[in-house]
C-alpha cells in the first residue's frame, strides 16, 4: 500500500517544481494522478508520462500501485 503523500514525494523528487494531485479511485492501489510541471514544456504526451512513470517505477513494478490514471499539464 502506498499513501498519497508518498506518491507526491516520489514525483516531486523527479520533477522538483511540479504540482501533484492524487485521488484514490479504488482502494489505495488504483490512483488518478495529475501532474503540472514546467519540465513538460515541449515534450510529447508520451515523454511527459514516461517521466512520471520513471518516478513511480518501483511502486508500479511491485504493484503497490496497481492502476494509474495519469494526466499531465504544463502550468498556465
N, CA, C and O atoms as a MOPAC input file, in Angstrom:
PM7 MOZYME 1SCF
protein

 N      0.84100 1    -1.18400 1     0.00000 1
 C      0.00000 1     0.00000 1     0.00000 1
 C      0.88600 1     1.24700 1     0.00000 1
 O      1.90700 1     1.29500 1     0.68700 1
 N      0.49900 1     2.21400 1    -0.74800 1
 C      1.23800 1     3.47600 1    -0.83500 1
 C      0.28600 1     4.62300 1    -0.49500 1
 O     -0.89600 1     4.58400 1    -0.83800 1
 N      0.80500 1     5.62200 1     0.17000 1
 C     -0.03800 1     6.75700 1     0.55400 1
 C      0.03900 1     7.85500 1    -0.50700 1
 O      0.95500 1     7.88800 1    -1.32800 1
 N     -0.93900 1     8.74300 1    -0.46600 1
 C     -0.95100 1     9.88600 1    -1.37600 1
 C      0.30800 1    10.71600 1    -1.19800 1
 O      0.90500 1    11.15300 1    -2.18100 1
 N      0.71700 1    10.93900 1     0.04200 1
 C      1.90600 1    11.76500 1     0.29300 1
 C      3.17200 1    11.11300 1    -0.23700 1
 O      4.09000 1    11.81000 1    -0.66800 1
 N      3.23700 1     9.78400 1    -0.21400 1
 C      4.40000 1     9.09200 1    -0.78300 1
 C      4.45200 1     9.26500 1    -2.29500 1
 O      5.52300 1     9.47800 1    -2.86400 1
 N      3.29600 1     9.17500 1    -2.94600 1
 C      3.24200 1     9.37500 1    -4.39900 1
 C      3.68200 1    10.79900 1    -4.73700 1
 O      4.48000 1    11.00100 1    -5.65200 1
 N      3.17400 1    11.76600 1    -4.01500 1
 C      3.53800 1    13.16400 1    -4.25200 1
 C      5.03200 1    13.36100 1    -4.05000 1
 O      5.68100 1    14.04300 1    -4.84400 1
 N      5.58000 1    12.77500 1    -3.00500 1
 C      7.00400 1    12.90200 1    -2.70500 1
 C      7.86800 1    12.29800 1    -3.81500 1
 O      8.84200 1    12.91800 1    -4.24200 1
 N      7.52700 1    11.11600 1    -4.27800 1
 C      8.30800 1    10.45100 1    -5.32700 1
 C      8.30000 1    11.25700 1    -6.62600 1
 O      9.33800 1    11.41700 1    -7.26900 1
 N      7.13800 1    11.75600 1    -7.00600 1
 C      7.05000 1    12.53600 1    -8.23900 1
 C      7.78200 1    13.86800 1    -8.08000 1
 O      8.45300 1    14.32700 1    -9.00400 1
 N      7.65200 1    14.48100 1    -6.91500 1
 C      8.30600 1    15.76700 1    -6.66400 1
 C      9.83000 1    15.65700 1    -6.66300 1
 O     10.51900 1    16.62000 1    -7.00000 1
 N     10.35500 1    14.50200 1    -6.29100 1
 C     11.80900 1    14.29000 1    -6.35700 1
 C     12.28800 1    14.29800 1    -7.80100 1
 O     13.36600 1    14.81100 1    -8.10200 1
 N     11.48700 1    13.72900 1    -8.68900 1
 C     11.83500 1    13.65200 1   -10.11000 1
 C     11.59300 1    14.99000 1   -10.81800 1
 O     12.36500 1    15.38800 1   -11.69000 1
 N     10.51900 1    15.67200 1   -10.43400 1
 C     10.11600 1    16.93600 1   -11.04500 1
 C      9.95200 1    17.96600 1    -9.92700 1
 O      8.83400 1    18.21200 1    -9.47500 1
 N     11.05200 1    18.57000 1    -9.47800 1
 C     11.05100 1    19.38900 1    -8.25400 1
 C     10.07000 1    20.55600 1    -8.20800 1
 O      9.60900 1    20.91100 1    -7.12300 1
 N      9.74200 1    21.15500 1    -9.32200 1
 C      8.87300 1    22.33700 1    -9.30400 1
 C      7.44500 1    22.02400 1    -9.73500 1
 O      6.73800 1    22.89900 1   -10.23400 1
 N      7.02800 1    20.79600 1    -9.54400 1
 C      5.70700 1    20.39300 1   -10.03100 1
 C      4.63900 1    20.52000 1    -8.95600 1
 O      4.92600 1    20.67700 1    -7.76900 1
 N      3.40600 1    20.44600 1    -9.41500 1
 C      2.24400 1    20.31000 1    -8.53800 1
 C      1.67500 1    18.92600 1    -8.81100 1
 O      1.54300 1    18.52500 1    -9.96700 1
 N      1.34000 1    18.19700 1    -7.75600 1
 C      0.82100 1    16.83700 1    -7.90300 1
 C     -0.49000 1    16.71500 1    -7.12800 1
 O     -0.58800 1    17.11800 1    -5.96900 1
 N     -1.48600 1    16.15200 1    -7.79300 1
 C     -2.78300 1    15.90000 1    -7.16700 1
 C     -3.08700 1    14.41100 1    -7.30700 1
 O     -3.04100 1    13.86600 1    -8.41000 1
 N     -3.39600 1    13.75400 1    -6.19300 1
 C     -3.61700 1    12.31300 1    -6.18500 1
 C     -5.01200 1    12.02000 1    -5.64000 1
 O     -5.42800 1    12.57000 1    -4.62100 1
 N     -5.71700 1    11.15000 1    -6.33600 1
 C     -7.04200 1    10.72800 1    -5.89800 1
 C     -7.09200 1     9.20400 1    -5.92900 1
 O     -6.66200 1     8.58400 1    -6.90300 1
 N     -7.61700 1     8.60000 1    -4.86200 1
 C     -7.81900 1     7.15200 1    -4.83400 1
 C     -9.08800 1     6.83400 1    -5.60600 1
 O    -10.15600 1     7.37000 1    -5.31000 1
 N     -8.96600 1     5.95900 1    -6.59900 1
 C    -10.13500 1     5.55400 1    -7.36900 1
 C    -10.76600 1     4.30000 1    -6.77600 1
 O    -11.98800 1     4.15200 1    -6.77900 1
 N     -9.92600 1     3.39600 1    -6.26500 1
 C    -10.41600 1     2.13900 1    -5.68900 1
 C     -9.32100 1     1.64900 1    -4.75400 1
 O     -8.21000 1     1.34600 1    -5.18900 1
 N     -9.63500 1     1.57500 1    -3.48900 1
 C     -8.60900 1     1.17400 1    -2.53400 1
 C     -7.48700 1     2.19800 1    -2.53900 1
 O     -7.71200 1     3.36900 1    -2.84200 1
 N     -6.29100 1     1.76500 1    -2.20800 1
 C     -5.13900 1     2.66500 1    -2.25100 1
 C     -4.17500 1     2.29500 1    -3.36300 1
 O     -3.07200 1     2.83800 1    -3.42700 1
 N     -4.57100 1     1.37400 1    -4.24900 1
 C     -3.65700 1     0.96900 1    -5.31100 1
 C     -4.15700 1     1.32500 1    -6.71200 1
 O     -3.47200 1     1.04600 1    -7.69500 1
 N     -5.32300 1     1.92900 1    -6.81700 1
 C     -5.85800 1     2.43800 1    -8.08200 1
 C     -5.92500 1     3.95500 1    -7.94100 1
 O     -6.77100 1     4.48300 1    -7.22000 1
 N     -5.03400 1     4.64500 1    -8.63000 1
 C     -4.88700 1     6.07900 1    -8.41600 1
 C     -5.11800 1     6.88200 1    -9.68600 1
 O     -4.82700 1     6.43400 1   -10.79500 1
 N     -5.64500 1     8.07300 1    -9.48800 1
 C     -5.69400 1     9.07400 1   -10.54900 1
 C     -4.73800 1    10.17900 1   -10.11500 1
 O     -4.89400 1    10.76600 1    -9.04400 1
 N     -3.74800 1    10.45400 1   -10.96100 1
 C     -2.71500 1    11.43200 1   -10.62300 1
 C     -2.66100 1    12.49900 1   -11.71100 1
 O     -2.61100 1    12.18800 1   -12.90100 1
 N     -2.67200 1    13.74800 1   -11.29100 1
 C     -2.47800 1    14.88700 1   -12.18600 1
 C     -1.17400 1    15.55700 1   -11.79000 1
 O     -0.95800 1    15.87500 1   -10.62100 1
 N     -0.30300 1    15.77000 1   -12.77900 1
 C      0.98600 1    16.41800 1   -12.53600 1
 C      1.07700 1    17.64200 1   -13.43700 1
 O      0.90100 1    17.54900 1   -14.65200 1
 N      1.35200 1    18.77900 1   -12.83100 1
 C      1.55400 1    20.02600 1   -13.57200 1
 C      3.00200 1    20.42200 1   -13.38000 1
 O      3.44100 1    20.67100 1   -12.25800 1
 N      3.75600 1    20.48300 1   -14.49200 1
 C      5.19100 1    20.75200 1   -14.38200 1
 C      5.69900 1    21.52100 1   -15.59800 1
 O      5.34200 1    21.21300 1   -16.73500 1
 N      6.52300 1    22.51100 1   -15.34700 1
 C      7.13600 1    23.26800 1   -16.44300 1
 C      8.10300 1    22.39300 1   -17.23100 1
 O      8.38000 1    22.67500 1   -18.39600 1
 N      8.61900 1    21.33400 1   -16.61000 1
 C      9.53100 1    20.40500 1   -17.29800 1
 C      8.86100 1    19.70100 1   -18.47300 1
 O      9.54900 1    19.15900 1   -19.33800 1
 N      7.53300 1    19.70100 1   -18.51700 1
 C      6.80000 1    19.06800 1   -19.60500 1
 C      6.76600 1    19.93300 1   -20.87500 1
 O      6.39900 1    19.44900 1   -21.94500 1
 N      7.14000 1    21.18400 1   -20.75600 1
 C      7.08100 1    22.10000 1   -21.88900 1
 C      7.90400 1    21.56100 1   -23.05700 1
 O      9.08500 1    21.24700 1   -22.90900 1
 N      7.26100 1    21.45900 1   -24.21500 1
 C      7.93400 1    20.99500 1   -25.42600 1
 C      8.03100 1    19.48400 1   -25.55000 1
 O      8.52300 1    18.98600 1   -26.56300 1
 N      7.57900 1    18.74600 1   -24.55400 1
 C      7.62600 1    17.28800 1   -24.61400 1
 C      6.29600 1    16.72700 1   -25.09700 1
 O      5.23600 1    17.29500 1   -24.83400 1
 N      6.36500 1    15.60900 1   -25.80400 1
 C      5.14400 1    14.92900 1   -26.21900 1
 C      4.45500 1    14.35400 1   -24.97900 1
 O      5.07400 1    14.21300 1   -23.92400 1
 N      3.18900 1    14.03000 1   -25.11800 1
 C      2.43300 1    13.43800 1   -24.02400 1
 C      3.10100 1    12.14000 1   -23.55000 1
 O      3.16200 1    11.87100 1   -22.35000 1
 N      3.59200 1    11.35500 1   -24.48200 1
 C      4.26500 1    10.09600 1   -24.13200 1
 C      5.49800 1    10.37200 1   -23.27900 1
 O      5.70800 1     9.69700 1   -22.27200 1
 N      6.31200 1    11.34400 1   -23.65900 1
 C      7.51700 1    11.69200 1   -22.89300 1
 C      7.14400 1    12.22400 1   -21.50800 1
 O      7.81800 1    11.91700 1   -20.52400 1
 N      6.08100 1    13.01200 1   -21.42800 1
 C      5.61500 1    13.52400 1   -20.14200 1
 C      5.24100 1    12.36100 1   -19.21300 1
 O      5.63200 1    12.33300 1   -18.04600 1
 N      4.48500 1    11.41500 1   -19.74800 1
 C      4.04800 1    10.27700 1   -18.95200 1
 C      5.23100 1     9.39900 1   -18.56100 1
 O      5.26600 1     8.86400 1   -17.45300 1
 N      6.19400 1     9.24800 1   -19.45800 1
 C      7.37600 1     8.44900 1   -19.14800 1
 C      8.15000 1     9.03300 1   -17.96600 1
 O      8.67900 1     8.28600 1   -17.14200 1
 N      8.21900 1    10.35900 1   -17.88000 1
 C      8.88500 1    10.99800 1   -16.73900 1
 C      8.19700 1    10.63100 1   -15.42200 1
 O      8.85700 1    10.31700 1   -14.43100 1
 N      6.87600 1    10.67400 1   -15.42600 1
 C      6.13200 1    10.35800 1   -14.20900 1
 C      6.25100 1     8.86300 1   -13.88900 1
 O      6.47500 1     8.48900 1   -12.73800 1
 N      6.10200 1     8.01900 1   -14.89800 1
 C      6.24100 1     6.57800 1   -14.67200 1
 C      7.62100 1     6.23300 1   -14.11800 1
 O      7.74100 1     5.34200 1   -13.27700 1
 N      8.65800 1     6.92400 1   -14.57400 1
 C     10.00900 1     6.63700 1   -14.08100 1
 C     10.13700 1     6.98200 1   -12.59500 1
 O     10.91700 1     6.35300 1   -11.87900 1
 N      9.38700 1     7.96300 1   -12.13600 1
 C      9.40500 1     8.32900 1   -10.72200 1
 C      8.71200 1     7.27300 1    -9.86000 1
 O      9.00900 1     7.13700 1    -8.67300 1
 N      7.79400 1     6.53300 1   -10.46500 1
 C      6.99700 1     5.54600 1    -9.72900 1
 C      7.32400 1     4.11400 1   -10.15100 1
 O      6.54800 1     3.19300 1    -9.89400 1
 N      8.46600 1     3.93200 1   -10.79400 1
 C      8.83900 1     2.64200 1   -11.38600 1
 C      8.74800 1     1.48200 1   -10.39000 1
 O      8.13300 1     0.45900 1   -10.69000 1
 N      9.34500 1     1.63100 1    -9.22900 1
 C      9.35500 1     0.54200 1    -8.24700 1
 C      7.95900 1     0.25200 1    -7.70800 1
 O      7.59500 1    -0.90600 1    -7.50000 1
 N      7.18900 1     1.29300 1    -7.48600 1
 C      5.84300 1     1.12000 1    -6.94800 1
 C      4.92200 1     0.44300 1    -7.95600 1
 O      4.04400 1    -0.33000 1    -7.57200 1
 N      5.11300 1     0.72600 1    -9.23700 1
 C      4.33500 1     0.06400 1   -10.27900 1
 C      4.77700 1    -1.39200 1   -10.43900 1
 O      3.94000 1    -2.27900 1   -10.60900 1
 N      6.07500 1    -1.63900 1   -10.38500 1
 C      6.60700 1    -3.00000 1   -10.54100 1
 C      6.16300 1    -3.90300 1    -9.38900 1
 O      5.85700 1    -5.07600 1    -9.60200 1
 N      6.12700 1    -3.36700 1    -8.18800 1
 C      5.74800 1    -4.16100 1    -7.01700 1
 C      4.23600 1    -4.23200 1    -6.84300 1
 O      3.74400 1    -4.94100 1    -5.96500 1
 N      3.49800 1    -3.50100 1    -7.67600 1
 C      2.04600 1    -3.38000 1    -7.63400 1
 C      1.53900 1    -2.70300 1    -6.36400 1
 O      0.38700 1    -2.89400 1    -5.97400 1
 N      2.40600 1    -1.90600 1    -5.71500 1
 C      1.91600 1    -1.00700 1    -4.65900 1
 C      0.92900 1    -0.03900 1    -5.30600 1
 O     -0.03800 1     0.40500 1    -4.68800 1
 N      1.21100 1     0.27600 1    -6.58600 1
 C      0.25500 1     0.98500 1    -7.43700 1
 C     -0.15500 1    -0.01300 1    -8.51300 1
 O      0.65200 1    -0.37700 1    -9.37000 1
 N     -1.39700 1    -0.45100 1    -8.46800 1
 C     -1.87300 1    -1.45800 1    -9.41900 1
 C     -2.35400 1    -0.81900 1   -10.71700 1
 O     -2.13400 1    -1.35900 1   -11.80100 1
 N     -3.01100 1     0.33500 1   -10.60100 1
 C     -3.53800 1     1.03200 1   -11.76500 1
 C     -3.30300 1     2.53300 1   -11.58700 1
 O     -3.47100 1     3.08600 1   -10.49900 1
 N     -2.91200 1     3.16500 1   -12.67800 1
 C     -2.59700 1     4.58300 1   -12.62900 1
 C     -3.24300 1     5.30200 1   -13.80200 1
 O     -2.90100 1     5.05600 1   -14.95900 1
 N     -4.18000 1     6.19200 1   -13.49700 1
 C     -4.75800 1     7.07800 1   -14.49900 1
 C     -3.96800 1     8.38600 1   -14.38000 1
 O     -3.96100 1     9.02500 1   -13.32800 1
 N     -3.31100 1     8.76800 1   -15.46500 1
 C     -2.36100 1     9.86900 1   -15.40200 1
 C     -2.75200 1    11.00900 1   -16.33500 1
 O     -3.09900 1    10.79500 1   -17.49600 1
 N     -2.68900 1    12.20700 1   -15.80300 1
 C     -2.92000 1    13.42100 1   -16.59600 1
 C     -1.73200 1    14.34400 1   -16.34500 1
 O     -1.37100 1    14.59800 1   -15.19600 1
 N     -1.12900 1    14.84300 1   -17.41200 1
 C     -0.00300 1    15.75700 1   -17.28100 1
 C     -0.29900 1    17.07100 1   -18.00700 1
 O     -0.95000 1    17.08700 1   -19.05200 1
 N      0.19300 1    18.17400 1   -17.42800 1
 C     -0.03800 1    19.50900 1   -17.99400 1
 C      1.17800 1    20.38100 1   -17.73100 1
 O      1.98400 1    20.10700 1   -16.84200 1
 N      1.29200 1    21.43900 1   -18.52600 1
 C      2.25300 1    22.48500 1   -18.21700 1
 C      1.49900 1    23.61000 1   -17.50400 1
 O      0.30300 1    23.78700 1   -17.73200 1
 N      2.17400 1    24.36200 1   -16.65500 1
 C      1.47400 1    25.45600 1   -15.95200 1
 C      1.01900 1    26.54300 1   -16.92300 1
 O      1.62600 1    26.73500 1   -17.97600 1
 N     -0.03600 1    27.24200 1   -16.57000 1
 C     -0.55000 1    28.34800 1   -17.40600 1
 C      0.27000 1    29.58700 1   -17.24400 1
 O     -0.02100 1    30.60600 1   -17.87000 1

